[in-house]
């Protein structure tokens, strides 16, 4: 029997949402330097409008809620 902690890393992309990374991982910047990821689950921005790159701050939900017309 394996526990949740033994499953490794899981990466899941959500439609119109972030990429969630769960498990043991190391997040690196474009230079290969580690970025702080203090949680075992992080959300990475895909819309490009976050205020805390590369992490998701929920801005994508505001983009979906634009009034029609």
PDB file of N, CA, C and O in Angstrom:
ATOM      1  N   UNK A   1       0.847  -1.181   0.000  1.00  0.00           N
ATOM      2  CA  UNK A   1       0.000   0.000   0.000  1.00  0.00           C
ATOM      3  C   UNK A   1       0.889   1.240   0.000  1.00  0.00           C
ATOM      4  O   UNK A   1       1.857   1.310   0.758  1.00  0.00           O
ATOM      5  N   UNK A   2       0.568   2.214  -0.843  1.00  0.00           N
ATOM      6  CA  UNK A   2       1.340   3.460  -0.875  1.00  0.00           C
ATOM      7  C   UNK A   2       0.521   4.580  -0.270  1.00  0.00           C
ATOM      8  O   UNK A   2      -0.702   4.625  -0.404  1.00  0.00           O
ATOM      9  N   UNK A   3       1.211   5.472   0.390  1.00  0.00           N
ATOM     10  CA  UNK A   3       0.530   6.641   0.950  1.00  0.00           C
ATOM     11  C   UNK A   3       0.540   7.742  -0.099  1.00  0.00           C
ATOM     12  O   UNK A   3       1.222   7.630  -1.117  1.00  0.00           O
ATOM     13  N   UNK A   4      -0.212   8.802   0.148  1.00  0.00           N
ATOM     14  CA  UNK A   4      -0.236   9.936  -0.767  1.00  0.00           C
ATOM     15  C   UNK A   4       1.159  10.519  -0.939  1.00  0.00           C
ATOM     16  O   UNK A   4       1.511  10.968  -2.030  1.00  0.00           O
ATOM     17  N   UNK A   5       1.964  10.519   0.131  1.00  0.00           N
ATOM     18  CA  UNK A   5       3.296  11.099   0.075  1.00  0.00           C
ATOM     19  C   UNK A   5       4.257  10.284  -0.771  1.00  0.00           C
ATOM     20  O   UNK A   5       5.297  10.804  -1.175  1.00  0.00           O
ATOM     21  N   UNK A   6       3.945   9.013  -1.055  1.00  0.00           N
ATOM     22  CA  UNK A   6       4.826   8.145  -1.823  1.00  0.00           C
ATOM     23  C   UNK A   6       4.535   8.195  -3.326  1.00  0.00           C
ATOM     24  O   UNK A   6       5.202   7.504  -4.097  1.00  0.00           O
ATOM     25  N   UNK A   7       3.577   8.978  -3.751  1.00  0.00           N
ATOM     26  CA  UNK A   7       3.168   8.966  -5.159  1.00  0.00           C
ATOM     27  C   UNK A   7       4.069   9.822  -6.049  1.00  0.00           C
ATOM     28  O   UNK A   7       3.920   9.773  -7.270  1.00  0.00           O
ATOM     29  N   UNK A   8       4.981  10.591  -5.500  1.00  0.00           N
ATOM     30  CA  UNK A   8       5.838  11.436  -6.326  1.00  0.00           C
ATOM     31  C   UNK A   8       5.181  12.760  -6.629  1.00  0.00           C
ATOM     32  O   UNK A   8       4.459  13.319  -5.804  1.00  0.00           O
ATOM     33  N   UNK A   9       5.439  13.251  -7.816  1.00  0.00           N
ATOM     34  CA  UNK A   9       4.934  14.556  -8.226  1.00  0.00           C
ATOM     35  C   UNK A   9       3.783  14.380  -9.207  1.00  0.00           C
ATOM     36  O   UNK A   9       3.827  13.530 -10.097  1.00  0.00           O
ATOM     37  N   UNK A  10       2.755  15.199  -9.027  1.00  0.00           N
ATOM     38  CA  UNK A  10       1.617  15.209  -9.949  1.00  0.00           C
ATOM     39  C   UNK A  10       1.483  16.618 -10.497  1.00  0.00           C
ATOM     40  O   UNK A  10       1.490  17.587  -9.739  1.00  0.00           O
ATOM     41  N   UNK A  11       1.360  16.734 -11.818  1.00  0.00           N
ATOM     42  CA  UNK A  11       1.163  18.027 -12.482  1.00  0.00           C
ATOM     43  C   UNK A  11      -0.139  17.941 -13.247  1.00  0.00           C
ATOM     44  O   UNK A  11      -0.327  17.049 -14.073  1.00  0.00           O
ATOM     45  N   UNK A  12      -1.041  18.876 -12.969  1.00  0.00           N
ATOM     46  CA  UNK A  12      -2.356  18.841 -13.599  1.00  0.00           C
ATOM     47  C   UNK A  12      -2.728  20.233 -14.100  1.00  0.00           C
ATOM     48  O   UNK A  12      -2.706  21.198 -13.336  1.00  0.00           O
ATOM     49  N   UNK A  13      -3.069  20.334 -15.375  1.00  0.00           N
ATOM     50  CA  UNK A  13      -3.516  21.596 -15.966  1.00  0.00           C
ATOM     51  C   UNK A  13      -5.031  21.647 -15.939  1.00  0.00           C
ATOM     52  O   UNK A  13      -5.697  20.691 -16.337  1.00  0.00           O
ATOM     53  N   UNK A  14      -5.578  22.765 -15.468  1.00  0.00           N
ATOM     54  CA  UNK A  14      -7.022  22.938 -15.399  1.00  0.00           C
ATOM     55  C   UNK A  14      -7.478  23.880 -16.507  1.00  0.00           C
ATOM     56  O   UNK A  14      -6.846  24.911 -16.735  1.00  0.00           O
ATOM     57  N   UNK A  15      -8.566  23.541 -17.200  1.00  0.00           N
ATOM     58  CA  UNK A  15      -9.063  24.401 -18.270  1.00  0.00           C
ATOM     59  C   UNK A  15      -9.336  25.811 -17.749  1.00  0.00           C
ATOM     60  O   UNK A  15      -9.992  25.985 -16.722  1.00  0.00           O
ATOM     61  N   UNK A  16      -8.838  26.795 -18.451  1.00  0.00           N
ATOM     62  CA  UNK A  16      -9.013  28.204 -18.077  1.00  0.00           C
ATOM     63  C   UNK A  16      -8.537  28.485 -16.654  1.00  0.00           C
ATOM     64  O   UNK A  16      -9.048  29.393 -15.998  1.00  0.00           O
ATOM     65  N   UNK A  17      -7.577  27.723 -16.179  1.00  0.00           N
ATOM     66  CA  UNK A  17      -7.066  27.902 -14.825  1.00  0.00           C
ATOM     67  C   UNK A  17      -5.584  27.622 -14.754  1.00  0.00           C
ATOM     68  O   UNK A  17      -4.904  27.557 -15.778  1.00  0.00           O
ATOM     69  N   UNK A  18      -5.087  27.456 -13.548  1.00  0.00           N
ATOM     70  CA  UNK A  18      -3.649  27.272 -13.354  1.00  0.00           C
ATOM     71  C   UNK A  18      -3.188  25.845 -13.616  1.00  0.00           C
ATOM     72  O   UNK A  18      -3.985  24.950 -13.894  1.00  0.00           O
ATOM     73  N   UNK A  19      -1.900  25.667 -13.518  1.00  0.00           N
ATOM     74  CA  UNK A  19      -1.288  24.347 -13.489  1.00  0.00           C
ATOM     75  C   UNK A  19      -0.976  24.063 -12.027  1.00  0.00           C
ATOM     76  O   UNK A  19      -0.223  24.804 -11.395  1.00  0.00           O
ATOM     77  N   UNK A  20      -1.550  22.996 -11.488  1.00  0.00           N
ATOM     78  CA  UNK A  20      -1.272  22.618 -10.105  1.00  0.00           C
ATOM     79  C   UNK A  20      -0.156  21.596 -10.076  1.00  0.00           C
ATOM     80  O   UNK A  20      -0.155  20.632 -10.842  1.00  0.00           O
ATOM     81  N   UNK A  21       0.796  21.819  -9.179  1.00  0.00           N
ATOM     82  CA  UNK A  21       1.907  20.896  -8.984  1.00  0.00           C
ATOM     83  C   UNK A  21       1.819  20.412  -7.546  1.00  0.00           C
ATOM     84  O   UNK A  21       1.814  21.213  -6.612  1.00  0.00           O
ATOM     85  N   UNK A  22       1.749  19.092  -7.374  1.00  0.00           N
ATOM     86  CA  UNK A  22       1.629  18.496  -6.038  1.00  0.00           C
ATOM     87  C   UNK A  22       2.741  17.482  -5.824  1.00  0.00           C
ATOM     88  O   UNK A  22       3.165  16.802  -6.759  1.00  0.00           O
ATOM     89  N   UNK A  23       3.208  17.386  -4.584  1.00  0.00           N
ATOM     90  CA  UNK A  23       4.181  16.361  -4.237  1.00  0.00           C
ATOM     91  C   UNK A  23       5.562  16.934  -3.996  1.00  0.00           C
ATOM     92  O   UNK A  23       5.717  18.084  -3.586  1.00  0.00           O
ATOM     93  N   UNK A  24       6.564  16.103  -4.259  1.00  0.00           N
ATOM     94  CA  UNK A  24       7.950  16.522  -4.106  1.00  0.00           C
ATOM     95  C   UNK A  24       8.439  17.094  -5.429  1.00  0.00           C
ATOM     96  O   UNK A  24       8.416  16.411  -6.453  1.00  0.00           O
ATOM     97  N   UNK A  25       8.877  18.335  -5.404  1.00  0.00           N
ATOM     98  CA  UNK A  25       9.373  18.981  -6.616  1.00  0.00           C
ATOM     99  C   UNK A  25      10.312  20.107  -6.227  1.00  0.00           C
ATOM    100  O   UNK A  25      10.328  20.555  -5.081  1.00  0.00           O
ATOM    101  N   UNK A  26      11.091  20.556  -7.195  1.00  0.00           N
ATOM    102  CA  UNK A  26      11.905  21.746  -7.029  1.00  0.00           C
ATOM    103  C   UNK A  26      11.541  22.676  -8.166  1.00  0.00           C
ATOM    104  O   UNK A  26      11.592  22.287  -9.333  1.00  0.00           O
ATOM    105  N   UNK A  27      11.176  23.900  -7.834  1.00  0.00           N
ATOM    106  CA  UNK A  27      10.791  24.896  -8.824  1.00  0.00           C
ATOM    107  C   UNK A  27      11.999  25.778  -9.108  1.00  0.00           C
ATOM    108  O   UNK A  27      12.589  26.350  -8.191  1.00  0.00           O
ATOM    109  N   UNK A  28      12.365  25.885 -10.387  1.00  0.00           N
ATOM    110  CA  UNK A  28      13.538  26.666 -10.780  1.00  0.00           C
ATOM    111  C   UNK A  28      13.124  27.837 -11.657  1.00  0.00           C
ATOM    112  O   UNK A  28      12.153  27.748 -12.408  1.00  0.00           O
ATOM    113  N   UNK A  29      13.873  28.949 -11.557  1.00  0.00           N
ATOM    114  CA  UNK A  29      13.616  30.089 -12.439  1.00  0.00           C
ATOM    115  C   UNK A  29      14.339  29.874 -13.767  1.00  0.00           C
ATOM    116  O   UNK A  29      14.943  28.825 -13.991  1.00  0.00           O
ATOM    117  N   UNK A  30      14.272  30.874 -14.644  1.00  0.00           N
ATOM    118  CA  UNK A  30      14.855  30.732 -15.980  1.00  0.00           C
ATOM    119  C   UNK A  30      16.373  30.548 -15.970  1.00  0.00           C
ATOM    120  O   UNK A  30      16.946  30.090 -16.958  1.00  0.00           O
ATOM    121  N   UNK A  31      17.028  30.902 -14.856  1.00  0.00           N
ATOM    122  CA  UNK A  31      18.470  30.729 -14.730  1.00  0.00           C
ATOM    123  C   UNK A  31      18.849  29.423 -14.034  1.00  0.00           C
ATOM    124  O   UNK A  31      20.032  29.125 -13.872  1.00  0.00           O
ATOM    125  N   UNK A  32      17.853  28.651 -13.626  1.00  0.00           N
ATOM    126  CA  UNK A  32      18.115  27.401 -12.928  1.00  0.00           C
ATOM    127  C   UNK A  32      18.252  27.562 -11.425  1.00  0.00           C
ATOM    128  O   UNK A  32      18.623  26.621 -10.724  1.00  0.00           O
ATOM    129  N   UNK A  33      17.950  28.761 -10.931  1.00  0.00           N
ATOM    130  CA  UNK A  33      18.010  29.013  -9.496  1.00  0.00           C
ATOM    131  C   UNK A  33      16.693  28.617  -8.845  1.00  0.00           C
ATOM    132  O   UNK A  33      15.627  28.863  -9.410  1.00  0.00           O
ATOM    133  N   UNK A  34      16.752  28.007  -7.664  1.00  0.00           N
ATOM    134  CA  UNK A  34      15.515  27.582  -6.991  1.00  0.00           C
ATOM    135  C   UNK A  34      14.630  28.765  -6.602  1.00  0.00           C
ATOM    136  O   UNK A  34      15.121  29.795  -6.141  1.00  0.00           O
ATOM    137  N   UNK A  35      13.329  28.605  -6.791  1.00  0.00           N
ATOM    138  CA  UNK A  35      12.323  29.548  -6.313  1.00  0.00           C
ATOM    139  C   UNK A  35      11.705  28.964  -5.051  1.00  0.00           C
ATOM    140  O   UNK A  35      11.551  27.748  -4.939  1.00  0.00           O
ATOM    141  N   UNK A  36      11.356  29.815  -4.112  1.00  0.00           N
ATOM    142  CA  UNK A  36      10.742  29.276  -2.896  1.00  0.00           C
ATOM    143  C   UNK A  36       9.362  28.683  -3.187  1.00  0.00           C
ATOM    144  O   UNK A  36       8.488  29.345  -3.746  1.00  0.00           O
ATOM    145  N   UNK A  37       9.194  27.450  -2.804  1.00  0.00           N
ATOM    146  CA  UNK A  37       7.907  26.765  -2.904  1.00  0.00           C
ATOM    147  C   UNK A  37       7.727  26.051  -1.574  1.00  0.00           C
ATOM    148  O   UNK A  37       8.100  24.889  -1.417  1.00  0.00           O
ATOM    149  N   UNK A  38       7.153  26.765  -0.628  1.00  0.00           N
ATOM    150  CA  UNK A  38       7.086  26.277   0.746  1.00  0.00           C
ATOM    151  C   UNK A  38       5.947  25.299   0.987  1.00  0.00           C
ATOM    152  O   UNK A  38       5.850  24.712   2.064  1.00  0.00           O
ATOM    153  N   UNK A  39       5.098  25.123   0.006  1.00  0.00           N
ATOM    154  CA  UNK A  39       3.968  24.197   0.143  1.00  0.00           C
ATOM    155  C   UNK A  39       4.182  22.995  -0.758  1.00  0.00           C
ATOM    156  O   UNK A  39       4.961  23.052  -1.710  1.00  0.00           O
ATOM    157  N   UNK A  40       3.491  21.912  -0.456  1.00  0.00           N
ATOM    158  CA  UNK A  40       3.576  20.706  -1.285  1.00  0.00           C
ATOM    159  C   UNK A  40       2.643  20.785  -2.489  1.00  0.00           C
ATOM    160  O   UNK A  40       2.698  19.926  -3.368  1.00  0.00           O
ATOM    161  N   UNK A  41       1.785  21.808  -2.540  1.00  0.00           N
ATOM    162  CA  UNK A  41       0.940  22.066  -3.697  1.00  0.00           C
ATOM    163  C   UNK A  41       1.069  23.534  -4.061  1.00  0.00           C
ATOM    164  O   UNK A  41       0.886  24.409  -3.214  1.00  0.00           O
ATOM    165  N   UNK A  42       1.383  23.802  -5.322  1.00  0.00           N
ATOM    166  CA  UNK A  42       1.449  25.184  -5.799  1.00  0.00           C
ATOM    167  C   UNK A  42       0.623  25.309  -7.061  1.00  0.00           C
ATOM    168  O   UNK A  42       0.382  24.321  -7.754  1.00  0.00           O
ATOM    169  N   UNK A  43       0.187  26.525  -7.360  1.00  0.00           N
ATOM    170  CA  UNK A  43      -0.559  26.812  -8.582  1.00  0.00           C
ATOM    171  C   UNK A  43       0.280  27.769  -9.420  1.00  0.00           C
ATOM    172  O   UNK A  43       0.641  28.856  -8.969  1.00  0.00           O
ATOM    173  N   UNK A  44       0.585  27.350 -10.641  1.00  0.00           N
ATOM    174  CA  UNK A  44       1.361  28.164 -11.560  1.00  0.00           C
ATOM    175  C   UNK A  44       0.427  28.854 -12.548  1.00  0.00           C
ATOM    176  O   UNK A  44      -0.478  28.227 -13.099  1.00  0.00           O
ATOM    177  N   UNK A  45       0.652  30.142 -12.767  1.00  0.00           N
ATOM    178  CA  UNK A  45      -0.197  30.945 -13.645  1.00  0.00           C
ATOM    179  C   UNK A  45      -0.048  30.527 -15.098  1.00  0.00           C
ATOM    180  O   UNK A  45       1.056  30.256 -15.570  1.00  0.00           O
ATOM    181  N   UNK A  46      -1.181  30.477 -15.807  1.00  0.00           N
ATOM    182  CA  UNK A  46      -1.169  30.238 -17.252  1.00  0.00           C
ATOM    183  C   UNK A  46      -1.707  31.424 -18.026  1.00  0.00           C
ATOM    184  O   UNK A  46      -1.471  31.517 -19.231  1.00  0.00           O
ATOM    185  N   UNK A  47      -2.431  32.348 -17.370  1.00  0.00           N
ATOM    186  CA  UNK A  47      -3.025  33.465 -18.105  1.00  0.00           C
ATOM    187  C   UNK A  47      -2.032  34.607 -18.314  1.00  0.00           C
ATOM    188  O   UNK A  47      -2.243  35.452 -19.185  1.00  0.00           O
ATOM    189  N   UNK A  48      -0.956  34.645 -17.531  1.00  0.00           N
ATOM    190  CA  UNK A  48       0.051  35.686 -17.685  1.00  0.00           C
ATOM    191  C   UNK A  48      -0.286  37.007 -17.019  1.00  0.00           C
ATOM    192  O   UNK A  48       0.446  37.982 -17.185  1.00  0.00           O
ATOM    193  N   UNK A  49      -1.374  37.060 -16.271  1.00  0.00           N
ATOM    194  CA  UNK A  49      -1.793  38.330 -15.665  1.00  0.00           C
ATOM    195  C   UNK A  49      -1.680  38.345 -14.148  1.00  0.00           C
ATOM    196  O   UNK A  49      -2.170  39.271 -13.502  1.00  0.00           O
ATOM    197  N   UNK A  50      -1.049  37.344 -13.578  1.00  0.00           N
ATOM    198  CA  UNK A  50      -0.898  37.278 -12.135  1.00  0.00           C
ATOM    199  C   UNK A  50      -0.012  38.410 -11.632  1.00  0.00           C
ATOM    200  O   UNK A  50       0.851  38.904 -12.358  1.00  0.00           O
ATOM    201  N   UNK A  51      -0.226  38.812 -10.405  1.00  0.00           N
ATOM    202  CA  UNK A  51       0.618  39.817  -9.763  1.00  0.00           C
ATOM    203  C   UNK A  51       1.782  39.202  -9.014  1.00  0.00           C
ATOM    204  O   UNK A  51       2.629  39.923  -8.487  1.00  0.00           O
ATOM    205  N   UNK A  52       1.838  37.870  -8.957  1.00  0.00           N
ATOM    206  CA  UNK A  52       2.891  37.182  -8.206  1.00  0.00           C
ATOM    207  C   UNK A  52       3.530  36.070  -9.051  1.00  0.00           C
ATOM    208  O   UNK A  52       3.571  34.916  -8.626  1.00  0.00           O
ATOM    209  N   UNK A  53       4.026  36.414 -10.235  1.00  0.00           N
ATOM    210  CA  UNK A  53       4.555  35.377 -11.115  1.00  0.00           C
ATOM    211  C   UNK A  53       5.682  34.582 -10.460  1.00  0.00           C
ATOM    212  O   UNK A  53       6.464  35.154  -9.701  1.00  0.00           O
ATOM    213  N   UNK A  54       5.783  33.330 -10.721  1.00  0.00           N
ATOM    214  CA  UNK A  54       5.032  32.503 -11.666  1.00  0.00           C
ATOM    215  C   UNK A  54       3.779  31.889 -11.061  1.00  0.00           C
ATOM    216  O   UNK A  54       3.124  31.057 -11.688  1.00  0.00           O
ATOM    217  N   UNK A  55       3.445  32.302  -9.838  1.00  0.00           N
ATOM    218  CA  UNK A  55       2.322  31.695  -9.123  1.00  0.00           C
ATOM    219  C   UNK A  55       0.994  32.334  -9.519  1.00  0.00           C
ATOM    220  O   UNK A  55       0.941  33.510  -9.878  1.00  0.00           O
ATOM    221  N   UNK A  56      -0.059  31.558  -9.449  1.00  0.00           N
ATOM    222  CA  UNK A  56      -1.409  32.022  -9.749  1.00  0.00           C
ATOM    223  C   UNK A  56      -1.956  32.815  -8.566  1.00  0.00           C
ATOM    224  O   UNK A  56      -1.805  32.406  -7.414  1.00  0.00           O
ATOM    225  N   UNK A  57      -2.593  33.955  -8.855  1.00  0.00           N
ATOM    226  CA  UNK A  57      -3.252  34.727  -7.805  1.00  0.00           C
ATOM    227  C   UNK A  57      -4.766  34.800  -8.008  1.00  0.00           C
ATOM    228  O   UNK A  57      -5.456  35.552  -7.320  1.00  0.00           O
ATOM    229  N   UNK A  58      -5.272  34.016  -8.954  1.00  0.00           N
ATOM    230  CA  UNK A  58      -6.715  33.973  -9.197  1.00  0.00           C
ATOM    231  C   UNK A  58      -7.207  34.968 -10.229  1.00  0.00           C
ATOM    232  O   UNK A  58      -8.410  35.026 -10.485  1.00  0.00           O
ATOM    233  N   UNK A  59      -6.327  35.751 -10.832  1.00  0.00           N
ATOM    234  CA  UNK A  59      -6.734  36.750 -11.820  1.00  0.00           C
ATOM    235  C   UNK A  59      -7.523  36.130 -12.963  1.00  0.00           C
ATOM    236  O   UNK A  59      -8.407  36.783 -13.518  1.00  0.00           O
ATOM    237  N   UNK A  60      -7.229  34.890 -13.329  1.00  0.00           N
ATOM    238  CA  UNK A  60      -7.942  34.240 -14.437  1.00  0.00           C
ATOM    239  C   UNK A  60      -9.441  34.181 -14.195  1.00  0.00           C
ATOM    240  O   UNK A  60     -10.219  34.180 -15.149  1.00  0.00           O
ATOM    241  N   UNK A  61      -9.858  34.130 -12.937  1.00  0.00           N
ATOM    242  CA  UNK A  61     -11.297  34.084 -12.658  1.00  0.00           C
ATOM    243  C   UNK A  61     -11.953  35.415 -13.009  1.00  0.00           C
ATOM    244  O   UNK A  61     -13.111  35.439 -13.428  1.00  0.00           O
ATOM    245  N   UNK A  62     -11.234  36.521 -12.845  1.00  0.00           N
ATOM    246  CA  UNK A  62     -11.775  37.830 -13.218  1.00  0.00           C
ATOM    247  C   UNK A  62     -11.897  37.954 -14.729  1.00  0.00           C
ATOM    248  O   UNK A  62     -12.825  38.590 -15.230  1.00  0.00           O
ATOM    249  N   UNK A  63     -10.966  37.350 -15.453  1.00  0.00           N
ATOM    250  CA  UNK A  63     -11.014  37.407 -16.914  1.00  0.00           C
ATOM    251  C   UNK A  63     -12.225  36.667 -17.455  1.00  0.00           C
ATOM    252  O   UNK A  63     -12.787  37.069 -18.474  1.00  0.00           O
ATOM    253  N   UNK A  64     -12.637  35.595 -16.794  1.00  0.00           N
ATOM    254  CA  UNK A  64     -13.804  34.805 -17.228  1.00  0.00           C
ATOM    255  C   UNK A  64     -15.113  35.503 -16.899  1.00  0.00           C
ATOM    256  O   UNK A  64     -16.138  35.213 -17.515  1.00  0.00           O
ATOM    257  N   UNK A  65     -15.096  36.425 -15.930  1.00  0.00           N
ATOM    258  CA  UNK A  65     -16.329  37.021 -15.448  1.00  0.00           C
ATOM    259  C   UNK A  65     -16.645  38.358 -16.103  1.00  0.00           C
ATOM    260  O   UNK A  65     -17.448  39.123 -15.568  1.00  0.00           O
ATOM    261  N   UNK A  66     -16.036  38.657 -17.246  1.00  0.00           N
ATOM    262  CA  UNK A  66     -16.323  39.908 -17.921  1.00  0.00           C
ATOM    263  C   UNK A  66     -17.785  39.939 -18.366  1.00  0.00           C
ATOM    264  O   UNK A  66     -18.302  38.954 -18.893  1.00  0.00           O
ATOM    265  N   UNK A  67     -18.438  41.068 -18.151  1.00  0.00           N
ATOM    266  CA  UNK A  67     -19.840  41.153 -18.590  1.00  0.00           C
ATOM    267  C   UNK A  67     -19.952  41.121 -20.100  1.00  0.00           C
ATOM    268  O   UNK A  67     -19.110  41.671 -20.811  1.00  0.00           O
ATOM    269  N   UNK A  68     -20.995  40.473 -20.582  1.00  0.00           N
ATOM    270  CA  UNK A  68     -21.230  40.406 -22.032  1.00  0.00           C
ATOM    271  C   UNK A  68     -21.757  41.742 -22.534  1.00  0.00           C
ATOM    272  O   UNK A  68     -22.485  42.443 -21.830  1.00  0.00           O
ATOM    273  N   UNK A  69     -21.381  42.084 -23.759  1.00  0.00           N
ATOM    274  CA  UNK A  69     -21.929  43.266 -24.390  1.00  0.00           C
ATOM    275  C   UNK A  69     -21.031  44.363 -24.370  1.00  0.00           C
ATOM    276  O   UNK A  69     -21.359  45.439 -24.871  1.00  0.00           O
TER     277      UNK A  69
END
